[in-house]
Amino acid sequence: LAGTAMNGDANFHLQVKKASTQIQAALDGQVNTKGQALPARLLGRARLAATAAFDGADVTASHIRLQGAALNADAQGDLRGKKLNYRFALELRDLSRLAAAVRGTLSLHGTANGPIDNAALSASGDAVVATKGFARQRVTIEAKADGLPKLDNALLTLDGRLDDAPLVLHGVWHGGKTRQARLDARWRSLNAQAGLHLDASDAI
């Protein structure tokens, strides 16, 4: 259905209750994915549970939990007056399912807040990672973005050690009339710097 080379099956149970302008919904089910597509490798036999309460156009409360073979995700919050107020957590317990050459885990938590047409996203966490033959080491991760979905500004930083060598990656994006992007990366013999300036009329 999603246009992905993936086999398997899914079963869901949905309950909906309505009283005046208020609606309560609960979804519970299981997905059994097979194949080499990325979703199948991360999910395997996964459980999805979600609850939501609506009052007119507002989502007064919601909670979504996904537990898969290598992926756990959790998000909860509300959407009132077209303003987001959510917090989330993501855990990848086996990074080799994401990239075969990598071993380790990744954990992120963050928030999404603000008007749905001008929202801000913030996430932080770390990865304990290595390639084959090396001991796993920690890399801290921080990501921020605002002005979503248009993306006015964004920041991504990775700092730590990978395969017994310091790893640094700093990326910055500034929107507006003149859009600017800058990337600094250092690891072993790699030392890269890049900058990009675009007028609002230029296509990316």
The 8 nearest C-alpha neighbors of each residue, nearest first, counted from 0:
[[1, 2, 3, 5, 4, 6, 8, 7],
 [2, 0, 3, 4, 5, 38, 6, 36],
 [1, 3, 0, 4, 5, 36, 6, 38],
 [4, 2, 1, 5, 36, 0, 38, 6],
 [5, 3, 36, 2, 6, 34, 35, 1],
 [4, 6, 34, 3, 33, 36, 39, 32],
 [7, 5, 33, 32, 34, 4, 8, 39],
 [8, 6, 32, 31, 33, 5, 9, 30],
 [7, 9, 31, 30, 32, 10, 6, 29],
 [10, 8, 30, 29, 31, 11, 7, 28],
 [9, 11, 28, 29, 30, 8, 12, 27],
 [12, 10, 28, 27, 29, 13, 9, 26],
 [11, 13, 27, 26, 28, 14, 10, 25],
 [12, 14, 26, 25, 11, 27, 15, 24],
 [15, 13, 25, 24, 26, 12, 16, 23],
 [14, 16, 24, 23, 25, 13, 17, 22],
 [17, 15, 23, 22, 24, 14, 18, 21],
 [16, 18, 22, 21, 23, 19, 15, 20],
 [19, 17, 21, 20, 22, 16, 23, 54],
 [18, 20, 21, 17, 22, 54, 55, 16],
 [21, 19, 55, 54, 18, 22, 17, 53],
 [22, 20, 54, 18, 53, 19, 17, 55],
 [23, 21, 17, 53, 16, 52, 18, 54],
 [22, 24, 52, 16, 15, 51, 53, 17],
 [23, 25, 15, 51, 14, 50, 52, 16],
 [26, 24, 50, 14, 49, 13, 51, 15],
 [27, 25, 13, 49, 48, 12, 50, 14],
 [28, 26, 48, 12, 11, 47, 49, 13],
 [29, 27, 11, 10, 47, 46, 12, 48],
 [28, 30, 46, 10, 45, 9, 47, 11],
 [31, 29, 9, 45, 44, 8, 32, 46],
 [30, 32, 44, 7, 8, 43, 9, 45],
 [33, 31, 7, 43, 39, 6, 44, 30],
 [32, 34, 6, 7, 39, 5, 43, 31],
 [33, 35, 5, 36, 39, 6, 32, 40],
 [34, 36, 40, 37, 39, 33, 5, 4],
 [37, 35, 39, 38, 34, 5, 4, 40],
 [36, 38, 40, 39, 41, 35, 97, 96],
 [39, 37, 41, 40, 36, 42, 32, 5],
 [40, 38, 32, 42, 36, 33, 37, 43],
 [39, 41, 37, 38, 96, 42, 43, 35],
 [42, 40, 69, 38, 39, 70, 68, 43],
 [41, 43, 67, 68, 39, 45, 40, 38],
 [44, 42, 32, 68, 39, 31, 45, 40],
 [43, 45, 31, 30, 42, 67, 32, 68],
 [46, 44, 67, 30, 66, 42, 29, 43],
 [45, 47, 29, 66, 65, 28, 30, 67],
 [48, 46, 65, 28, 64, 27, 29, 66],
 [49, 47, 27, 64, 26, 63, 28, 65],
 [48, 50, 63, 26, 62, 25, 64, 27],
 [51, 49, 25, 62, 61, 24, 26, 63],
 [52, 50, 61, 24, 60, 23, 62, 25],
 [51, 53, 23, 60, 59, 22, 58, 61],
 [54, 52, 58, 22, 21, 57, 59, 55],
 [53, 55, 21, 57, 20, 56, 58, 22],
 [54, 56, 20, 57, 53, 21, 58, 22],
 [55, 57, 54, 58, 53, 79, 80, 81],
 [58, 56, 79, 54, 55, 53, 78, 59],
 [57, 59, 53, 78, 77, 60, 52, 79],
 [58, 60, 77, 52, 53, 57, 78, 79],
 [61, 59, 77, 52, 58, 51, 76, 62],
 [62, 60, 51, 75, 50, 76, 77, 52],
 [61, 63, 75, 50, 49, 74, 51, 76],
 [64, 62, 49, 74, 73, 48, 75, 50],
 [65, 63, 73, 48, 72, 47, 49, 66],
 [64, 66, 47, 72, 71, 46, 73, 67],
 [67, 65, 71, 46, 45, 70, 72, 64],
 [68, 66, 45, 42, 70, 69, 71, 44],
 [67, 69, 42, 43, 70, 41, 44, 45],
 [70, 68, 41, 92, 93, 67, 91, 42],
 [71, 69, 91, 67, 41, 90, 68, 66],
 [70, 72, 66, 90, 65, 89, 67, 91],
 [73, 71, 89, 65, 88, 64, 90, 70],
 [72, 74, 64, 88, 87, 63, 65, 89],
 [75, 73, 87, 63, 62, 86, 88, 64],
 [76, 74, 62, 61, 85, 86, 63, 87],
 [75, 77, 85, 84, 61, 60, 86, 62],
 [78, 76, 60, 59, 58, 84, 61, 83],
 [77, 79, 83, 58, 82, 57, 81, 84],
 [80, 78, 57, 81, 82, 58, 77, 59],
 [79, 81, 82, 57, 78, 56, 114, 83],
 [80, 82, 79, 114, 115, 78, 83, 57],
 [83, 81, 114, 113, 78, 79, 80, 115],
 [84, 82, 78, 112, 113, 114, 85, 115],
 [83, 85, 112, 77, 76, 111, 78, 82],
 [86, 84, 76, 111, 110, 75, 83, 77],
 [85, 87, 110, 109, 75, 74, 111, 76],
 [86, 88, 74, 109, 73, 108, 110, 75],
 [87, 89, 108, 73, 107, 72, 109, 74],
 [88, 90, 72, 107, 106, 71, 108, 73],
 [89, 91, 106, 71, 105, 70, 92, 72],
 [92, 90, 70, 105, 104, 69, 93, 94],
 [91, 93, 104, 69, 90, 70, 94, 105],
 [94, 92, 69, 95, 104, 91, 103, 96],
 [93, 95, 97, 96, 103, 102, 104, 101],
 [96, 94, 99, 98, 101, 102, 97, 93],
 [97, 95, 94, 98, 40, 93, 99, 41],
 [96, 98, 94, 95, 99, 37, 41, 40],
 [99, 97, 95, 100, 96, 101, 94, 102],
 [98, 100, 95, 101, 96, 97, 94, 102],
 [101, 99, 98, 130, 95, 131, 102, 129],
 [102, 100, 130, 95, 99, 98, 129, 94],
 [101, 103, 95, 129, 94, 128, 130, 93],
 [104, 102, 128, 94, 127, 93, 129, 101],
 [103, 105, 92, 127, 93, 91, 126, 94],
 [104, 106, 126, 91, 90, 125, 127, 92],
 [105, 107, 90, 124, 125, 89, 126, 91],
 [108, 106, 124, 89, 123, 88, 122, 90],
 [109, 107, 88, 122, 87, 123, 89, 124],
 [108, 110, 122, 121, 87, 86, 123, 88],
 [109, 111, 86, 121, 85, 120, 87, 112],
 [112, 110, 120, 85, 119, 84, 86, 83],
 [113, 111, 84, 83, 119, 118, 85, 110],
 [112, 114, 118, 82, 83, 119, 115, 117],
 [115, 113, 82, 117, 118, 116, 81, 83],
 [114, 116, 118, 117, 82, 81, 83, 113],
 [115, 117, 114, 118, 147, 148, 146, 149],
 [118, 116, 146, 147, 114, 115, 113, 148],
 [117, 119, 113, 147, 114, 146, 115, 112],
 [120, 118, 145, 112, 144, 111, 113, 146],
 [121, 119, 111, 144, 143, 110, 145, 112],
 [120, 122, 143, 109, 110, 142, 144, 111],
 [123, 121, 109, 142, 108, 141, 143, 107],
 [124, 122, 141, 140, 107, 108, 142, 109],
 [125, 123, 107, 140, 106, 139, 108, 141],
 [124, 126, 139, 140, 138, 106, 105, 107],
 [125, 127, 105, 138, 104, 137, 128, 106],
 [128, 126, 137, 136, 103, 104, 135, 138],
 [127, 129, 103, 135, 136, 102, 126, 104],
 [130, 128, 135, 102, 162, 133, 101, 161],
 [129, 131, 101, 100, 102, 133, 132, 162],
 [132, 130, 133, 129, 100, 101, 102, 134],
 [131, 133, 130, 134, 129, 162, 135, 102],
 [134, 132, 162, 131, 129, 130, 135, 163],
 [135, 133, 129, 136, 162, 132, 163, 128],
 [134, 136, 129, 128, 127, 133, 103, 137],
 [137, 135, 127, 128, 160, 161, 134, 129],
 [136, 138, 127, 126, 159, 160, 128, 139],
 [137, 139, 159, 126, 158, 125, 160, 157],
 [140, 138, 125, 158, 157, 124, 159, 126],
 [141, 139, 157, 125, 124, 123, 156, 138],
 [140, 142, 123, 156, 155, 122, 124, 157],
 [143, 141, 155, 122, 154, 121, 123, 156],
 [144, 142, 121, 154, 153, 120, 122, 155],
 [145, 143, 153, 120, 152, 119, 154, 121],
 [146, 144, 119, 147, 152, 151, 118, 150],
 [145, 147, 117, 151, 150, 118, 149, 148],
 [148, 146, 150, 149, 118, 117, 145, 116],
 [147, 149, 150, 146, 116, 117, 118, 115],
 [148, 150, 147, 146, 151, 117, 116, 145],
 [151, 149, 147, 146, 148, 152, 145, 144],
 [150, 152, 174, 146, 145, 173, 149, 175],
 [153, 151, 173, 172, 145, 144, 174, 150],
 [154, 152, 144, 172, 143, 171, 145, 173],
 [153, 155, 171, 143, 142, 170, 144, 172],
 [156, 154, 142, 170, 141, 169, 171, 143],
 [155, 157, 169, 141, 168, 140, 170, 142],
 [156, 158, 140, 168, 139, 167, 138, 169],
 [159, 157, 167, 139, 138, 166, 156, 168],
 [160, 158, 138, 166, 137, 165, 139, 167],
 [159, 161, 165, 166, 164, 136, 138, 163],
 [160, 162, 164, 163, 136, 129, 166, 165],
 [161, 163, 133, 164, 129, 160, 130, 134],
 [164, 162, 161, 160, 165, 133, 136, 134],
 [163, 165, 160, 161, 162, 187, 166, 186],
 [166, 164, 160, 159, 186, 161, 167, 163],
 [165, 167, 186, 160, 159, 158, 185, 161],
 [168, 166, 158, 185, 184, 157, 186, 169],
 [167, 169, 184, 157, 156, 183, 185, 170],
 [170, 168, 156, 183, 182, 155, 184, 157],
 [169, 171, 182, 155, 181, 154, 156, 183],
 [172, 170, 154, 181, 180, 153, 155, 182],
 [171, 173, 180, 153, 152, 179, 154, 174],
 [174, 172, 152, 179, 178, 151, 180, 153],
 [175, 173, 151, 178, 152, 179, 172, 177],
 [174, 176, 177, 178, 151, 173, 199, 198],
 [175, 177, 199, 198, 178, 174, 197, 200],
 [178, 176, 198, 175, 197, 199, 179, 174],
 [177, 179, 174, 197, 173, 196, 175, 198],
 [178, 180, 196, 173, 195, 172, 177, 197],
 [179, 181, 172, 195, 171, 194, 173, 196],
 [182, 180, 194, 171, 193, 170, 195, 172],
 [181, 183, 170, 193, 192, 169, 194, 184],
 [182, 184, 192, 169, 168, 191, 170, 193],
 [185, 183, 168, 191, 167, 190, 169, 192],
 [186, 184, 190, 167, 189, 166, 191, 168],
 [187, 185, 166, 189, 165, 188, 164, 167],
 [186, 188, 189, 164, 185, 165, 166, 190],
 [189, 187, 186, 190, 185, 191, 164, 184],
 [190, 188, 186, 185, 187, 191, 184, 166],
 [189, 191, 185, 184, 188, 186, 192, 183],
 [192, 190, 184, 183, 189, 185, 193, 182],
 [193, 191, 183, 182, 184, 190, 194, 181],
 [192, 194, 182, 181, 183, 191, 195, 180],
 [195, 193, 181, 180, 182, 196, 192, 179],
 [194, 196, 180, 179, 181, 197, 193, 178],
 [197, 195, 179, 178, 177, 180, 194, 198],
 [198, 196, 178, 177, 201, 199, 179, 195],
 [197, 199, 177, 200, 201, 176, 178, 196],
 [198, 200, 176, 201, 177, 197, 178, 175],
 [199, 201, 198, 202, 197, 176, 177, 203],
 [202, 200, 198, 199, 197, 203, 178, 177],
 [203, 201, 200, 199, 197, 198, 178, 196],
 [202, 201, 197, 200, 199, 178, 198, 195]]
